[in-house]
């Protein structure tokens, strides 16, 4: 027997299958996806590798085939289906097979199991009372205390009992040796979901919800596995539709993965799903301890979990009966990986579903242009929810031109209209959300006399002003004291552009004294369960105003929130990204959708310096299809996705001259591969940030309608890079339809 193995070295030259012999002692013990130890190279250095297949015939000279040394300690096997998915990801997104394998491996290593120990009395009550008298007669008080407690309750938790009775392990051992008690232990799984009960009750659906559920149910029962887009306005009840679809998939013993874009959404989402499906639901995210994450995979293997909820990595849950993948808020950029392979969870989910006979349900109030375009082309099936569930109305939206506020003499970041509306809500004991797309005191440090901006000496970015009199680089972490005078002209008029959540919090507390304020951003949610605690406090109406970054405006449902203020709405509009208008529209529409989800109609104030931009006008009108038409016209003119496909090639290296030469050669090679001149090749050029931590960056773009041609060019480029020594001192990454300009 021979094993095909990918070795654990991230290098293109070694990105191939090596064949090893399986020694008799390991026959039957190895399986696809298992991590093993193998001798490698002339020195037979022991390294790890992954089994990707088996054969009973040698691929080359049998005398030169080395043997597998053993199974890696604490290894966690990847399911064979996920190994095949990893191969697809490598082909479609670049990188090496080992990088793809490590991406689909949800848990990196085994963790020590948690045990629950119990002490059980082995004697009858009569015999126990006799033994108790003997122990008291011998003045063995600790043993007597323990036996007396067990006579009251013959089986008890070890930790609780020994603590309560103040007895040591030696006392328990002595009674064990005398056959009076037995100490029993069982493996218990750490469960990250606590204090949540299953709720009963029937749900009343709108006609639109009923239609969406019926279409899915009829297809599913006929064995038709489609990709559906549930396009529903904010508050239209998409989650209830997902739950009915999930119930259908679970009915016949199927399993379901539910993807959510951020950990911040886990709390409310899990509460609702756990309420419906009980303990068969679990979660997976990066804030969980390694032990908790490992135990969720063990629970999956033991058949205790049917629904896994989590961000992007939950897609690789090793379910064997996967029947449905739900991707909520499918438009979110968090579904695109920034590490190699730069996969998109939506496309990867569709591929996994196709391989395993599952359906895919995408949902959003502001679908990505890619998903909506796929519906228009007939690739996805569109299910629309155009009305809010219940009697709820969409909020009334005001667009405030901040240029006019300046003319009126209002230099505050809060417009007069928003201030008045906040006052009225506080008087009525209703809640308010203030959204800002910045965090902390971060902001560039500039001179108002000459315009000089203080930059990081290692990166091509400005330093940010922070509390404590320091300036920080958010790319490499470089710090230096706050500049007192301008290094360029000597002026004292130098300082940070401060428009962060901390500043808004302080301003609100000054303008509205006595108001209870919560702030939610990266700084306040670093600790475990940070998101959950803040959201739970706000949901319990322990605060009047919630101030936060993007994480507060996505998917949350607070019935008492009747006012949403969007500060600096156009901050994301001029980011140098072809998706800037799409992102701005989505963000504003999602933020507006948090208002008026209870009985009363909500109000939204969008504060902007660009009120005439179509993304802001359409967001204020909650007009997705109007925005889609305008944006697709722009994408068609410019040849951007989804009208055309885009491949970005990012080169990084310490030598700027070598990097420029390498980028130029890659451009010329791509032109030779594209003999018919079908592709448009742009660059190479410096990206927005041209240097990070003394490493230079260049980017090359290839555009065209034929996705397969771009994959072919990528494959040929990888081969070209492998045989040219000049590329060894640099890194080359490929990214299809990138979410940002590097």
VENLINVEN-V558324 format. One record per helix or strand of 2 or more residues. SS is the DSSP state (A for helix, B for strand). FROM is the first residue (numbers start at 1). LEN is the number of residues. If there is no record, write none. Layout:
# VENLINVEN-V558324
[[SS FROM LEN] [SS FROM LEN]]
This chain:
# VENLINVEN-V558324
[[B 2 6] [A 12 3] [B 18 4] [A 24 3] [B 35 6] [B 45 11] [A 62 3] [B 67 5] [A 80 14] [A 97 8] [B 114 8] [A 125 13] [A 141 12] [B 155 3] [A 158 8] [A 169 9] [B 181 8] [A 207 15] [B 227 6] [A 238 14] [B 255 5] [A 263 18] [B 281 4] [A 290 12] [B 307 4] [A 312 5] [B 322 7] [A 333 3] [A 345 12] [B 359 6] [A 369 8] [B 381 5] [B 396 6] [A 402 6] [A 416 12] [B 431 6] [B 444 4] [B 464 3] [B 470 3] [B 479 3] [B 494 3] [A 501 11] [B 517 4] [A 530 10] [B 545 4] [A 550 3] [B 561 7] [A 569 4] [A 580 13] [B 603 6] [A 614 7] [A 624 15] [B 645 9] [A 656 18] [B 680 6] [B 691 2] [B 695 10] [A 707 17] [A 725 5] [B 730 7]]
